[in-house]
């Protein structure tokens, strides 16, 4: 019984999001902690909807008519073409080979393939949403700039504040409307995984605190509410 409990705890910790104590070192304090802005889910949502829309048209053999139907087809086509463009050649070869294998060798019919695509698309979106909601976080501490993430494993990217040499922040039109930004951080003498941070949530707060900490030798005291993040 004790062995089972231990195994269950180990499996739980394997899929659990990283805790603050797993990331911080002794004497380190959290100044900022946020997930990406929800706008980062817009593209995955459109991709999932476009794939499902295309599958529906192909399996039913009919497309929506009228101006709205034409607009839906146009938007879906643009999204799907952009999705294909962003895929690596290796991924396209793998997906194409799998499709040929299913149709030519395993003689899987079109409805079954459509169901597989639907499940794959739904799983892809759920995975992206789970990463956004529970696993991926951006931090500023009194010592470092951090990003954590990963499912069935974890990743931590870090940049010491003393290495920060230049900070720039830009907002697109949608960023101005929904309050998110892209932050570019340059460090002394090396490329960094945190060089570009997209869909930065609460960008003004992030920028102010990062500038404050990276341009002064003094450690700032922040209120207790910030430390309870």
N, C-alpha and C positions, 0 to 999 in steps of 0.2 A: 504493500500500500504506500509506503514511504517512497519507494522507487517511482511509482506511478505519479505521485504528487510532484516529485522532483522533475520528472520528464515533462509533466504538464506545465510547470513553472518555466522550464527551459524553453519549451515551444512558445509559450506566451511572450516571453521576453524577446524571442526571435522575431516576432511580428509586431511587437509593441513599438510605438514611436519612441525616439530617444528622449530621455528625461534631461532636465537641466543639469542634474548632478553627473550625468554621463558625458557632458560636454565641457563643463567648466572646470578650471583648475583652482587650487586653493587660493583664496583671496580675490577671486574674480567675481565681478558683479555685473548683472544684466542691466543695460541701459535702455535697450530697445529689443523687442521680440514680436515679430509679426509674420504671418503667412503671406504668400503672394496675394496681390489684389484679385478679387473675384473675376475681374476682366480677363485674367489668364485662362479662364474656362470657356470664353466665348468661341475661340477657334476650335477646340475639341468638340464643343457642342454642335457647331455648324458642320464639322466633318462627319460626326456621327449621323446627324440628320440627313446630310446629303447622301451618304452611303445607303441609309435605309430607304430614302426616296428613290434612288437609282435602282435598288433591288426590287422595290415595289413595282416600278415601271417595267422592268425586264421580266418579272414573273407574271404580271398581269397582262402584259402586252398592250397596255393603253396608257396614255399620258394625259394629265389634266389639260383642259382646253381654256381658251380665253386669255386675257392679258395677265391675270394673276398666275395661271398655269405656266404661261411662257416665261414669266419672271422667275418663278420657282425653278424651272428647268435651267434657265441661264445662270442663276446664282449657284445652283447645285453643281453645274458643269465647271464653273470657275473655281469653286471650292475643291472639287475633286482633282482638277488639273493642277492646282497649287499643291494639294496633298501629294500627288504623284511626283511632282517636281522636287519636293522636299525629301523624298525617299532616296536612300542610297541605291546604287545599282545592285549591290548585293541583296538588299531586301526585295527589290523588284524581281530579281532572278528567282529568289526563294519562293515568293508568292506565286509567280507565274508557273514555276515547276510544280508547286503543290496543286495548283488549279488543273494543270495538264494531267497530273497523276490521278486526281479525283475523277476527271471526265473520261480520259482515254483508257486508263488501265483498270481502275476500280469501278468504272461504269456507274458512277454516282449521278443520279438524275438532277435536273436543274432545281426543283423545289428543295431537295436535300442540301444542295450547295448554298441556296439562298438562306436556309435556316442556319447553316454553319457561319455564313457571313454575318447574319444578324447577331448570333451569339458572340462572335468575335468582336464585332463593333460595340456591342453592349459591354462586354468585358473590358475592352480597351478604354471606354469612357469611364466606367466605374473605377478602374485602376487609376486613371488620371485624377478623378474627383477625390479619391481616397488619399492620394499623395498630397493634393492641395489642402485637404481638410485636416489631415492628421499628422503628416510626416515632414513636409517641407516647411522650414522656418528660416527666417533671416534674423540675425542677432547683431547688436553692437554691445560689447562689454567695455569695461574700463581698460582693457588691454588689446582686444582683438575685434576684427570684423569676421563674422561666422555665417556659414550656411549649412544647415543639416537637412538630410533627406534619406530616401531609400526605403524599400519594402522588401522583406525577406533578405535583410542585410541593411547596412547603414553606410552613409557617406557623410563626411564632415570636411568642409572646405574652410580654410582660415587664412587671415591676413593680419599680421601684427600691425597695430596702429602706427608704430614708429616707422614702418616702411611706406606709409601712404605719402605720396608726393604731389598728387593732383586729383581733384574731385570735380566732376562735372555732371549736371543733371539736366535732362531734357524731357519735355512732355509733347506728345502728339496731340492732335485735336481731341481725340477720345480721352486721352490722359487728362487734359484740362477739364473735360466734362465730368469724368468719373473719379478724378483725384488719384491718379497713379503716375509713375514716371519711370524712366530708364536712367540708372545711375552708372557712370563710368568712373572707375577708380584705377589710377595708375600707381604702381609701386616702384620702389627703388631697385633697379637692376634685374628684374625678372618678371615673366608673365605669370598671371595669377588666374585661378579658376573663378575668382570673385571680381575679375576685371570689369565685367558688365553684369549688372543686376537688372533684369527686366521685371515689369509689373510690380514695381516697388510700392508697397502699401504705406500710407501715411508718409509720403516722400518729404514733406517739409520738416516733420519731426526727425526723420532719419538723417536728412541732410544737416540740420542744425546741430544735432548731437555728434555726428561724425566729424563735422568741421571743428566743433568745440574741443573734442578729445584729440584730434590728430594735429592740431596746430598749437597745442599748449603742453608744457611739461607737467603742469599741475593736474592732479586728479580731482575731478569735480564730484561734489556730493549731490546725489539725487534723492528725491523724496522716497518714503517707504512704499508708496503706491507703485512706483516704477519697479522697485525691487521685488514686488510680489507677482511679476509677470509669469 
